[in-house]
Every structure is written in structure tokens, then in C-alpha cells.
Amino acid sequence: MFQCKDVAEEASNYLEGDLPIRKRLGLFLHLLVCSCCRNYLQQLRQTISTVATLRPTEEDATDTKALAEKLRTLSDSKPR
């Protein structure tokens, strides 16, 4: 019989359907009797759904031409 630590280790594989049938069945039976693990699995599903929906975007406001020019100036002014 699966234990809670087994659910934590295999939760993502379970959700993705990447478990052999025997492990999947064992995990399912554990979920029938363990509300903590059911809650954990539900939270994991919600987290995956939220991250997939949000997909944050980064704005790059760096002026690369000005930065390159500044680096060139610094490089040229250093004694060799």
C-alpha cells in the first residue's frame, strides 16, 4: 500500500499519466483513504493550471546600443 511520502514522490507522474498501472492503482487506493494527499494533489493541479495560464512576460528595457558603447569607451580608456 502506498504511503503519503510515495504520493509526494509520484504526484507529477500520476497527474501526467506516466505511472505503470500497478503504481497508479496503488496511488489511487491511497487517495481514497487519505484526505491530506487528495488535498495535496488538488493543490498541485491548481498550481500547474495557474502557472500554465499566467505565463509571465518580462519587459527588457535595457538599451543595448548605449550599453555596448559605454563598454567600448571603458575598454578603450583602460591602460594596457
PyMOL Python script that loads the backbone (N, CA, C, O; Angstrom):
from pymol import cmd

cmd.read_pdbstr("""\
ATOM      1  N   MET A   1       0.846  -1.198   0.000  1.00  0.00           N
ATOM      2  CA  MET A   1       0.000   0.000   0.000  1.00  0.00           C
ATOM      3  C   MET A   1       0.879   1.244   0.000  1.00  0.00           C
ATOM      4  O   MET A   1       1.900   1.294   0.685  1.00  0.00           O
ATOM      5  N   PHE A   2       0.480   2.229  -0.759  1.00  0.00           N
ATOM      6  CA  PHE A   2       1.220   3.477  -0.836  1.00  0.00           C
ATOM      7  C   PHE A   2       1.134   4.251   0.471  1.00  0.00           C
ATOM      8  O   PHE A   2       0.148   4.151   1.202  1.00  0.00           O
ATOM      9  N   GLN A   3       2.161   5.012   0.752  1.00  0.00           N
ATOM     10  CA  GLN A   3       2.170   5.916   1.898  1.00  0.00           C
ATOM     11  C   GLN A   3       2.193   7.347   1.370  1.00  0.00           C
ATOM     12  O   GLN A   3       2.398   7.575   0.178  1.00  0.00           O
ATOM     13  N   CYS A   4       1.984   8.299   2.260  1.00  0.00           N
ATOM     14  CA  CYS A   4       1.936   9.711   1.867  1.00  0.00           C
ATOM     15  C   CYS A   4       3.226  10.153   1.170  1.00  0.00           C
ATOM     16  O   CYS A   4       3.177  10.918   0.208  1.00  0.00           O
ATOM     17  N   LYS A   5       4.372   9.677   1.649  1.00  0.00           N
ATOM     18  CA  LYS A   5       5.635  10.064   1.017  1.00  0.00           C
ATOM     19  C   LYS A   5       5.708   9.551  -0.418  1.00  0.00           C
ATOM     20  O   LYS A   5       6.319  10.194  -1.272  1.00  0.00           O
ATOM     21  N   ASP A   6       5.100   8.414  -0.690  1.00  0.00           N
ATOM     22  CA  ASP A   6       5.069   7.879  -2.051  1.00  0.00           C
ATOM     23  C   ASP A   6       4.231   8.767  -2.962  1.00  0.00           C
ATOM     24  O   ASP A   6       4.571   8.974  -4.127  1.00  0.00           O
ATOM     25  N   VAL A   7       3.147   9.281  -2.429  1.00  0.00           N
ATOM     26  CA  VAL A   7       2.290  10.181  -3.207  1.00  0.00           C
ATOM     27  C   VAL A   7       3.063  11.448  -3.550  1.00  0.00           C
ATOM     28  O   VAL A   7       2.997  11.925  -4.683  1.00  0.00           O
ATOM     29  N   ALA A   8       3.789  11.993  -2.591  1.00  0.00           N
ATOM     30  CA  ALA A   8       4.566  13.200  -2.833  1.00  0.00           C
ATOM     31  C   ALA A   8       5.621  12.968  -3.911  1.00  0.00           C
ATOM     32  O   ALA A   8       5.876  13.848  -4.733  1.00  0.00           O
ATOM     33  N   GLU A   9       6.234  11.788  -3.909  1.00  0.00           N
ATOM     34  CA  GLU A   9       7.271  11.481  -4.884  1.00  0.00           C
ATOM     35  C   GLU A   9       6.716  11.231  -6.285  1.00  0.00           C
ATOM     36  O   GLU A   9       7.375  11.538  -7.279  1.00  0.00           O
ATOM     37  N   GLU A  10       5.527  10.685  -6.363  1.00  0.00           N
ATOM     38  CA  GLU A  10       4.970  10.269  -7.652  1.00  0.00           C
ATOM     39  C   GLU A  10       3.824  11.139  -8.152  1.00  0.00           C
ATOM     40  O   GLU A  10       3.222  10.823  -9.178  1.00  0.00           O
ATOM     41  N   ALA A  11       3.510  12.220  -7.457  1.00  0.00           N
ATOM     42  CA  ALA A  11       2.330  13.025  -7.791  1.00  0.00           C
ATOM     43  C   ALA A  11       2.369  13.549  -9.229  1.00  0.00           C
ATOM     44  O   ALA A  11       1.380  13.433  -9.953  1.00  0.00           O
ATOM     45  N   SER A  12       3.484  14.116  -9.642  1.00  0.00           N
ATOM     46  CA  SER A  12       3.528  14.669 -11.000  1.00  0.00           C
ATOM     47  C   SER A  12       3.427  13.561 -12.046  1.00  0.00           C
ATOM     48  O   SER A  12       2.769  13.741 -13.071  1.00  0.00           O
ATOM     49  N   ASN A  13       4.066  12.424 -11.801  1.00  0.00           N
ATOM     50  CA  ASN A  13       3.939  11.290 -12.727  1.00  0.00           C
ATOM     51  C   ASN A  13       2.493  10.803 -12.787  1.00  0.00           C
ATOM     52  O   ASN A  13       1.997  10.436 -13.853  1.00  0.00           O
ATOM     53  N   TYR A  14       1.828  10.802 -11.643  1.00  0.00           N
ATOM     54  CA  TYR A  14       0.423  10.388 -11.581  1.00  0.00           C
ATOM     55  C   TYR A  14      -0.447  11.330 -12.408  1.00  0.00           C
ATOM     56  O   TYR A  14      -1.287  10.886 -13.191  1.00  0.00           O
ATOM     57  N   LEU A  15      -0.243  12.617 -12.230  1.00  0.00           N
ATOM     58  CA  LEU A  15      -1.053  13.594 -12.952  1.00  0.00           C
ATOM     59  C   LEU A  15      -0.797  13.552 -14.457  1.00  0.00           C
ATOM     60  O   LEU A  15      -1.707  13.793 -15.251  1.00  0.00           O
ATOM     61  N   GLU A  16       0.439  13.246 -14.850  1.00  0.00           N
ATOM     62  CA  GLU A  16       0.788  13.191 -16.266  1.00  0.00           C
ATOM     63  C   GLU A  16       0.458  11.839 -16.898  1.00  0.00           C
ATOM     64  O   GLU A  16       0.577  11.671 -18.111  1.00  0.00           O
ATOM     65  N   GLY A  17       0.043  10.873 -16.068  1.00  0.00           N
ATOM     66  CA  GLY A  17      -0.288   9.552 -16.576  1.00  0.00           C
ATOM     67  C   GLY A  17       0.934   8.717 -16.908  1.00  0.00           C
ATOM     68  O   GLY A  17       0.862   7.807 -17.733  1.00  0.00           O
ATOM     69  N   ASP A  18       2.064   9.024 -16.267  1.00  0.00           N
ATOM     70  CA  ASP A  18       3.323   8.336 -16.551  1.00  0.00           C
ATOM     71  C   ASP A  18       3.660   7.234 -15.553  1.00  0.00           C
ATOM     72  O   ASP A  18       4.831   6.895 -15.379  1.00  0.00           O
ATOM     73  N   LEU A  19       2.656   6.677 -14.903  1.00  0.00           N
ATOM     74  CA  LEU A  19       2.901   5.601 -13.942  1.00  0.00           C
ATOM     75  C   LEU A  19       2.417   4.270 -14.513  1.00  0.00           C
ATOM     76  O   LEU A  19       1.402   4.212 -15.208  1.00  0.00           O
ATOM     77  N   PRO A  20       3.156   3.206 -14.212  1.00  0.00           N
ATOM     78  CA  PRO A  20       2.636   1.882 -14.581  1.00  0.00           C
ATOM     79  C   PRO A  20       1.307   1.644 -13.863  1.00  0.00           C
ATOM     80  O   PRO A  20       1.051   2.224 -12.808  1.00  0.00           O
ATOM     81  N   ILE A  21       0.479   0.801 -14.435  1.00  0.00           N
ATOM     82  CA  ILE A  21      -0.874   0.594 -13.922  1.00  0.00           C
ATOM     83  C   ILE A  21      -0.881   0.157 -12.454  1.00  0.00           C
ATOM     84  O   ILE A  21      -1.758   0.565 -11.693  1.00  0.00           O
ATOM     85  N   ARG A  22       0.078  -0.657 -12.058  1.00  0.00           N
ATOM     86  CA  ARG A  22       0.108  -1.129 -10.669  1.00  0.00           C
ATOM     87  C   ARG A  22       0.351   0.025  -9.688  1.00  0.00           C
ATOM     88  O   ARG A  22      -0.321   0.126  -8.662  1.00  0.00           O
ATOM     89  N   LYS A  23       1.324   0.898 -10.017  1.00  0.00           N
ATOM     90  CA  LYS A  23       1.593   2.054  -9.148  1.00  0.00           C
ATOM     91  C   LYS A  23       0.416   3.024  -9.170  1.00  0.00           C
ATOM     92  O   LYS A  23       0.040   3.586  -8.141  1.00  0.00           O
ATOM     93  N   ARG A  24      -0.159   3.213 -10.358  1.00  0.00           N
ATOM     94  CA  ARG A  24      -1.294   4.131 -10.483  1.00  0.00           C
ATOM     95  C   ARG A  24      -2.467   3.650  -9.621  1.00  0.00           C
ATOM     96  O   ARG A  24      -3.117   4.449  -8.947  1.00  0.00           O
ATOM     97  N   LEU A  25      -2.725   2.371  -9.648  1.00  0.00           N
ATOM     98  CA  LEU A  25      -3.807   1.803  -8.849  1.00  0.00           C
ATOM     99  C   LEU A  25      -3.508   1.932  -7.356  1.00  0.00           C
ATOM    100  O   LEU A  25      -4.390   2.284  -6.573  1.00  0.00           O
ATOM    101  N   GLY A  26      -2.269   1.648  -6.962  1.00  0.00           N
ATOM    102  CA  GLY A  26      -1.882   1.780  -5.556  1.00  0.00           C
ATOM    103  C   GLY A  26      -2.031   3.207  -5.060  1.00  0.00           C
ATOM    104  O   GLY A  26      -2.516   3.448  -3.955  1.00  0.00           O
ATOM    105  N   LEU A  27      -1.609   4.143  -5.887  1.00  0.00           N
ATOM    106  CA  LEU A  27      -1.727   5.551  -5.514  1.00  0.00           C
ATOM    107  C   LEU A  27      -3.198   5.958  -5.433  1.00  0.00           C
ATOM    108  O   LEU A  27      -3.595   6.680  -4.519  1.00  0.00           O
ATOM    109  N   PHE A  28      -3.996   5.499  -6.379  1.00  0.00           N
ATOM    110  CA  PHE A  28      -5.430   5.797  -6.372  1.00  0.00           C
ATOM    111  C   PHE A  28      -6.096   5.268  -5.103  1.00  0.00           C
ATOM    112  O   PHE A  28      -6.921   5.955  -4.500  1.00  0.00           O
ATOM    113  N   LEU A  29      -5.742   4.058  -4.701  1.00  0.00           N
ATOM    114  CA  LEU A  29      -6.329   3.477  -3.487  1.00  0.00           C
ATOM    115  C   LEU A  29      -5.918   4.282  -2.252  1.00  0.00           C
ATOM    116  O   LEU A  29      -6.720   4.471  -1.336  1.00  0.00           O
ATOM    117  N   HIS A  30      -4.684   4.751  -2.228  1.00  0.00           N
ATOM    118  CA  HIS A  30      -4.246   5.587  -1.105  1.00  0.00           C
ATOM    119  C   HIS A  30      -5.054   6.889  -1.071  1.00  0.00           C
ATOM    120  O   HIS A  30      -5.453   7.355  -0.004  1.00  0.00           O
ATOM    121  N   LEU A  31      -5.285   7.460  -2.238  1.00  0.00           N
ATOM    122  CA  LEU A  31      -6.043   8.710  -2.305  1.00  0.00           C
ATOM    123  C   LEU A  31      -7.484   8.539  -1.810  1.00  0.00           C
ATOM    124  O   LEU A  31      -8.088   9.485  -1.304  1.00  0.00           O
ATOM    125  N   LEU A  32      -8.025   7.334  -1.958  1.00  0.00           N
ATOM    126  CA  LEU A  32      -9.380   7.081  -1.464  1.00  0.00           C
ATOM    127  C   LEU A  32      -9.483   7.214   0.051  1.00  0.00           C
ATOM    128  O   LEU A  32     -10.529   7.599   0.574  1.00  0.00           O
ATOM    129  N   VAL A  33      -8.400   6.897   0.754  1.00  0.00           N
ATOM    130  CA  VAL A  33      -8.456   6.906   2.214  1.00  0.00           C
ATOM    131  C   VAL A  33      -7.734   8.091   2.850  1.00  0.00           C
ATOM    132  O   VAL A  33      -7.879   8.320   4.050  1.00  0.00           O
ATOM    133  N   CYS A  34      -6.965   8.844   2.077  1.00  0.00           N
ATOM    134  CA  CYS A  34      -6.146   9.916   2.666  1.00  0.00           C
ATOM    135  C   CYS A  34      -6.563  11.290   2.132  1.00  0.00           C
ATOM    136  O   CYS A  34      -6.238  11.649   1.000  1.00  0.00           O
ATOM    137  N   SER A  35      -7.267  12.034   2.937  1.00  0.00           N
ATOM    138  CA  SER A  35      -7.730  13.363   2.505  1.00  0.00           C
ATOM    139  C   SER A  35      -6.566  14.349   2.374  1.00  0.00           C
ATOM    140  O   SER A  35      -6.624  15.262   1.551  1.00  0.00           O
ATOM    141  N   CYS A  36      -5.520  14.177   3.168  1.00  0.00           N
ATOM    142  CA  CYS A  36      -4.353  15.070   3.058  1.00  0.00           C
ATOM    143  C   CYS A  36      -3.704  14.953   1.687  1.00  0.00           C
ATOM    144  O   CYS A  36      -3.357  15.960   1.070  1.00  0.00           O
ATOM    145  N   CYS A  37      -3.544  13.744   1.219  1.00  0.00           N
ATOM    146  CA  CYS A  37      -2.936  13.532  -0.093  1.00  0.00           C
ATOM    147  C   CYS A  37      -3.870  13.990  -1.217  1.00  0.00           C
ATOM    148  O   CYS A  37      -3.406  14.498  -2.239  1.00  0.00           O
ATOM    149  N   ARG A  38      -5.169  13.815  -1.034  1.00  0.00           N
ATOM    150  CA  ARG A  38      -6.118  14.334  -2.034  1.00  0.00           C
ATOM    151  C   ARG A  38      -5.996  15.848  -2.128  1.00  0.00           C
ATOM    152  O   ARG A  38      -5.992  16.411  -3.223  1.00  0.00           O
ATOM    153  N   ASN A  39      -5.895  16.510  -0.963  1.00  0.00           N
ATOM    154  CA  ASN A  39      -5.719  17.966  -0.950  1.00  0.00           C
ATOM    155  C   ASN A  39      -4.409  18.368  -1.623  1.00  0.00           C
ATOM    156  O   ASN A  39      -4.362  19.325  -2.396  1.00  0.00           O
ATOM    157  N   TYR A  40      -3.343  17.621  -1.318  1.00  0.00           N
ATOM    158  CA  TYR A  40      -2.039  17.901  -1.925  1.00  0.00           C
ATOM    159  C   TYR A  40      -2.114  17.791  -3.441  1.00  0.00           C
ATOM    160  O   TYR A  40      -1.608  18.656  -4.155  1.00  0.00           O
ATOM    161  N   LEU A  41      -2.735  16.746  -3.925  1.00  0.00           N
ATOM    162  CA  LEU A  41      -2.859  16.542  -5.365  1.00  0.00           C
ATOM    163  C   LEU A  41      -3.695  17.649  -6.001  1.00  0.00           C
ATOM    164  O   LEU A  41      -3.375  18.120  -7.092  1.00  0.00           O
ATOM    165  N   GLN A  42      -4.761  18.063  -5.327  1.00  0.00           N
ATOM    166  CA  GLN A  42      -5.598  19.147  -5.841  1.00  0.00           C
ATOM    167  C   GLN A  42      -4.815  20.460  -5.894  1.00  0.00           C
ATOM    168  O   GLN A  42      -4.938  21.218  -6.856  1.00  0.00           O
ATOM    169  N   GLN A  43      -4.019  20.726  -4.870  1.00  0.00           N
ATOM    170  CA  GLN A  43      -3.182  21.939  -4.870  1.00  0.00           C
ATOM    171  C   GLN A  43      -2.164  21.902  -5.998  1.00  0.00           C
ATOM    172  O   GLN A  43      -1.906  22.921  -6.639  1.00  0.00           O
ATOM    173  N   LEU A  44      -1.589  20.736  -6.242  1.00  0.00           N
ATOM    174  CA  LEU A  44      -0.625  20.591  -7.332  1.00  0.00           C
ATOM    175  C   LEU A  44      -1.300  20.828  -8.680  1.00  0.00           C
ATOM    176  O   LEU A  44      -0.743  21.506  -9.544  1.00  0.00           O
ATOM    177  N   ARG A  45      -2.487  20.275  -8.860  1.00  0.00           N
ATOM    178  CA  ARG A  45      -3.246  20.516 -10.101  1.00  0.00           C
ATOM    179  C   ARG A  45      -3.521  22.008 -10.287  1.00  0.00           C
ATOM    180  O   ARG A  45      -3.373  22.540 -11.387  1.00  0.00           O
ATOM    181  N   GLN A  46      -3.923  22.676  -9.207  1.00  0.00           N
ATOM    182  CA  GLN A  46      -4.237  24.100  -9.279  1.00  0.00           C
ATOM    183  C   GLN A  46      -2.990  24.921  -9.597  1.00  0.00           C
ATOM    184  O   GLN A  46      -3.048  25.867 -10.383  1.00  0.00           O
ATOM    185  N   THR A  47      -1.869  24.560  -8.988  1.00  0.00           N
ATOM    186  CA  THR A  47      -0.614  25.268  -9.252  1.00  0.00           C
ATOM    187  C   THR A  47      -0.210  25.120 -10.714  1.00  0.00           C
ATOM    188  O   THR A  47       0.169  26.101 -11.353  1.00  0.00           O
ATOM    189  N   ILE A  48      -0.287  23.912 -11.245  1.00  0.00           N
ATOM    190  CA  ILE A  48       0.052  23.668 -12.650  1.00  0.00           C
ATOM    191  C   ILE A  48      -0.858  24.474 -13.554  1.00  0.00           C
ATOM    192  O   ILE A  48      -0.397  25.076 -14.523  1.00  0.00           O
ATOM    193  N   SER A  49      -2.136  24.492 -13.249  1.00  0.00           N
ATOM    194  CA  SER A  49      -3.102  25.245 -14.047  1.00  0.00           C
ATOM    195  C   SER A  49      -2.823  26.746 -14.001  1.00  0.00           C
ATOM    196  O   SER A  49      -2.894  27.428 -15.024  1.00  0.00           O
ATOM    197  N   THR A  50      -2.508  27.255 -12.818  1.00  0.00           N
ATOM    198  CA  THR A  50      -2.238  28.687 -12.665  1.00  0.00           C
ATOM    199  C   THR A  50      -0.982  29.100 -13.418  1.00  0.00           C
ATOM    200  O   THR A  50      -0.975  30.114 -14.116  1.00  0.00           O
ATOM    201  N   VAL A  51       0.061  28.326 -13.278  1.00  0.00           N
ATOM    202  CA  VAL A  51       1.324  28.648 -13.963  1.00  0.00           C
ATOM    203  C   VAL A  51       1.137  28.583 -15.475  1.00  0.00           C
ATOM    204  O   VAL A  51       1.670  29.423 -16.199  1.00  0.00           O
ATOM    205  N   ALA A  52       0.393  27.607 -15.953  1.00  0.00           N
ATOM    206  CA  ALA A  52       0.156  27.479 -17.387  1.00  0.00           C
ATOM    207  C   ALA A  52      -0.664  28.646 -17.924  1.00  0.00           C
ATOM    208  O   ALA A  52      -0.499  29.042 -19.078  1.00  0.00           O
ATOM    209  N   THR A  53      -1.542  29.195 -17.098  1.00  0.00           N
ATOM    210  CA  THR A  53      -2.405  30.295 -17.523  1.00  0.00           C
ATOM    211  C   THR A  53      -1.688  31.638 -17.492  1.00  0.00           C
ATOM    212  O   THR A  53      -1.837  32.445 -18.410  1.00  0.00           O
ATOM    213  N   LEU A  54      -0.918  31.880 -16.449  1.00  0.00           N
ATOM    214  CA  LEU A  54      -0.309  33.193 -16.257  1.00  0.00           C
ATOM    215  C   LEU A  54       0.825  33.494 -17.225  1.00  0.00           C
ATOM    216  O   LEU A  54       0.827  34.547 -17.863  1.00  0.00           O
ATOM    217  N   ARG A  55       1.775  32.602 -17.342  1.00  0.00           N
ATOM    218  CA  ARG A  55       2.938  32.787 -18.201  1.00  0.00           C
ATOM    219  C   ARG A  55       3.435  34.231 -18.181  1.00  0.00           C
ATOM    220  O   ARG A  55       3.195  34.990 -19.120  1.00  0.00           O
ATOM    221  N   PRO A  56       4.115  34.597 -17.125  1.00  0.00           N
ATOM    222  CA  PRO A  56       4.565  35.984 -17.001  1.00  0.00           C
ATOM    223  C   PRO A  56       5.512  36.384 -18.132  1.00  0.00           C
ATOM    224  O   PRO A  56       6.297  35.579 -18.633  1.00  0.00           O
ATOM    225  N   THR A  57       5.407  37.642 -18.507  1.00  0.00           N
ATOM    226  CA  THR A  57       6.298  38.172 -19.541  1.00  0.00           C
ATOM    227  C   THR A  57       7.262  39.153 -18.911  1.00  0.00           C
ATOM    228  O   THR A  57       6.914  39.882 -17.982  1.00  0.00           O
ATOM    229  N   GLU A  58       8.456  39.162 -19.417  1.00  0.00           N
ATOM    230  CA  GLU A  58       9.461  40.092 -18.917  1.00  0.00           C
ATOM    231  C   GLU A  58       9.644  41.207 -19.933  1.00  0.00           C
ATOM    232  O   GLU A  58       9.709  40.974 -21.140  1.00  0.00           O
ATOM    233  N   GLU A  59       9.724  42.396 -19.423  1.00  0.00           N
ATOM    234  CA  GLU A  59       9.999  43.531 -20.297  1.00  0.00           C
ATOM    235  C   GLU A  59      11.463  43.899 -20.140  1.00  0.00           C
ATOM    236  O   GLU A  59      11.941  44.163 -19.037  1.00  0.00           O
ATOM    237  N   ASP A  60      12.158  43.911 -21.252  1.00  0.00           N
ATOM    238  CA  ASP A  60      13.574  44.239 -21.231  1.00  0.00           C
ATOM    239  C   ASP A  60      13.727  45.680 -21.713  1.00  0.00           C
ATOM    240  O   ASP A  60      13.598  45.975 -22.901  1.00  0.00           O
ATOM    241  N   ALA A  61      14.002  46.558 -20.769  1.00  0.00           N
ATOM    242  CA  ALA A  61      14.125  47.973 -21.099  1.00  0.00           C
ATOM    243  C   ALA A  61      15.583  48.402 -21.243  1.00  0.00           C
ATOM    244  O   ALA A  61      15.883  49.596 -21.264  1.00  0.00           O
ATOM    245  N   THR A  62      16.480  47.439 -21.342  1.00  0.00           N
ATOM    246  CA  THR A  62      17.894  47.760 -21.452  1.00  0.00           C
ATOM    247  C   THR A  62      18.197  48.279 -22.851  1.00  0.00           C
ATOM    248  O   THR A  62      17.843  47.653 -23.851  1.00  0.00           O
ATOM    249  N   ASP A  63      18.846  49.413 -22.905  1.00  0.00           N
ATOM    250  CA  ASP A  63      19.285  49.978 -24.177  1.00  0.00           C
ATOM    251  C   ASP A  63      20.628  49.338 -24.520  1.00  0.00           C
ATOM    252  O   ASP A  63      21.675  49.783 -24.050  1.00  0.00           O
ATOM    253  N   THR A  64      20.587  48.305 -25.330  1.00  0.00           N
ATOM    254  CA  THR A  64      21.797  47.529 -25.597  1.00  0.00           C
ATOM    255  C   THR A  64      22.831  48.318 -26.384  1.00  0.00           C
ATOM    256  O   THR A  64      24.031  48.115 -26.199  1.00  0.00           O
ATOM    257  N   LYS A  65      22.387  49.215 -27.257  1.00  0.00           N
ATOM    258  CA  LYS A  65      23.355  50.013 -28.025  1.00  0.00           C
ATOM    259  C   LYS A  65      24.124  50.946 -27.095  1.00  0.00           C
ATOM    260  O   LYS A  65      25.344  51.067 -27.207  1.00  0.00           O
ATOM    261  N   ALA A  66      23.422  51.600 -26.186  1.00  0.00           N
ATOM    262  CA  ALA A  66      24.078  52.514 -25.240  1.00  0.00           C
ATOM    263  C   ALA A  66      25.019  51.737 -24.321  1.00  0.00           C
ATOM    264  O   ALA A  66      26.112  52.207 -24.006  1.00  0.00           O
ATOM    265  N   LEU A  67      24.599  50.561 -23.895  1.00  0.00           N
ATOM    266  CA  LEU A  67      25.429  49.730 -23.033  1.00  0.00           C
ATOM    267  C   LEU A  67      26.697  49.293 -23.766  1.00  0.00           C
ATOM    268  O   LEU A  67      27.787  49.328 -23.194  1.00  0.00           O
ATOM    269  N   ALA A  68      26.562  48.885 -25.015  1.00  0.00           N
ATOM    270  CA  ALA A  68      27.723  48.472 -25.801  1.00  0.00           C
ATOM    271  C   ALA A  68      28.696  49.632 -25.987  1.00  0.00           C
ATOM    272  O   ALA A  68      29.909  49.448 -25.899  1.00  0.00           O
ATOM    273  N   GLU A  69      28.176  50.804 -26.241  1.00  0.00           N
ATOM    274  CA  GLU A  69      29.026  51.991 -26.419  1.00  0.00           C
ATOM    275  C   GLU A  69      29.764  52.326 -25.127  1.00  0.00           C
ATOM    276  O   GLU A  69      30.948  52.660 -25.155  1.00  0.00           O
ATOM    277  N   LYS A  70      29.077  52.238 -24.011  1.00  0.00           N
ATOM    278  CA  LYS A  70      29.700  52.514 -22.721  1.00  0.00           C
ATOM    279  C   LYS A  70      30.818  51.514 -22.428  1.00  0.00           C
ATOM    280  O   LYS A  70      31.882  51.893 -21.939  1.00  0.00           O
ATOM    281  N   LEU A  71      30.577  50.251 -22.724  1.00  0.00           N
ATOM    282  CA  LEU A  71      31.597  49.224 -22.518  1.00  0.00           C
ATOM    283  C   LEU A  71      32.803  49.458 -23.427  1.00  0.00           C
ATOM    284  O   LEU A  71      33.947  49.285 -23.005  1.00  0.00           O
ATOM    285  N   ARG A  72      32.546  49.846 -24.657  1.00  0.00           N
ATOM    286  CA  ARG A  72      33.647  50.166 -25.578  1.00  0.00           C
ATOM    287  C   ARG A  72      34.486  51.322 -25.056  1.00  0.00           C
ATOM    288  O   ARG A  72      35.716  51.287 -25.103  1.00  0.00           O
ATOM    289  N   THR A  73      33.810  52.338 -24.562  1.00  0.00           N
ATOM    290  CA  THR A  73      34.515  53.508 -24.023  1.00  0.00           C
ATOM    291  C   THR A  73      35.365  53.119 -22.823  1.00  0.00           C
ATOM    292  O   THR A  73      36.520  53.528 -22.714  1.00  0.00           O
ATOM    293  N   LEU A  74      34.793  52.331 -21.928  1.00  0.00           N
ATOM    294  CA  LEU A  74      35.549  51.875 -20.754  1.00  0.00           C
ATOM    295  C   LEU A  74      36.735  51.015 -21.168  1.00  0.00           C
ATOM    296  O   LEU A  74      37.824  51.130 -20.604  1.00  0.00           O
ATOM    297  N   SER A  75      36.520  50.163 -22.146  1.00  0.00           N
ATOM    298  CA  SER A  75      37.571  49.271 -22.601  1.00  0.00           C
ATOM    299  C   SER A  75      38.711  50.039 -23.248  1.00  0.00           C
ATOM    300  O   SER A  75      39.879  49.707 -23.048  1.00  0.00           O
ATOM    301  N   ASP A  76      38.374  51.080 -24.032  1.00  0.00           N
ATOM    302  CA  ASP A  76      39.381  51.884 -24.706  1.00  0.00           C
ATOM    303  C   ASP A  76      40.161  52.758 -23.725  1.00  0.00           C
ATOM    304  O   ASP A  76      41.326  53.067 -23.972  1.00  0.00           O
ATOM    305  N   SER A  77      39.543  53.155 -22.630  1.00  0.00           N
ATOM    306  CA  SER A  77      40.208  54.063 -21.691  1.00  0.00           C
ATOM    307  C   SER A  77      41.083  53.350 -20.669  1.00  0.00           C
ATOM    308  O   SER A  77      41.843  54.000 -19.951  1.00  0.00           O
ATOM    309  N   LYS A  78      40.989  52.022 -20.591  1.00  0.00           N
ATOM    310  CA  LYS A  78      41.820  51.294 -19.635  1.00  0.00           C
ATOM    311  C   LYS A  78      43.258  51.182 -20.135  1.00  0.00           C
ATOM    312  O   LYS A  78      43.491  50.899 -21.310  1.00  0.00           O
ATOM    313  N   PRO A  79      44.219  51.405 -19.241  1.00  0.00           N
ATOM    314  CA  PRO A  79      45.616  51.228 -19.658  1.00  0.00           C
ATOM    315  C   PRO A  79      45.921  49.740 -19.855  1.00  0.00           C
ATOM    316  O   PRO A  79      45.407  48.881 -19.140  1.00  0.00           O
ATOM    317  N   ARG A  80      46.756  49.471 -20.827  1.00  0.00           N
ATOM    318  CA  ARG A  80      47.082  48.060 -21.126  1.00  0.00           C
ATOM    319  C   ARG A  80      48.440  47.703 -20.722  1.00  0.00           C
ATOM    320  O   ARG A  80      48.859  46.560 -20.906  1.00  0.00           O
TER     321      ARG A  80
END
""", "prot")
cmd.dss("prot")
cmd.show_as("cartoon", "prot")
cmd.util.cbc("prot")
cmd.orient("prot")
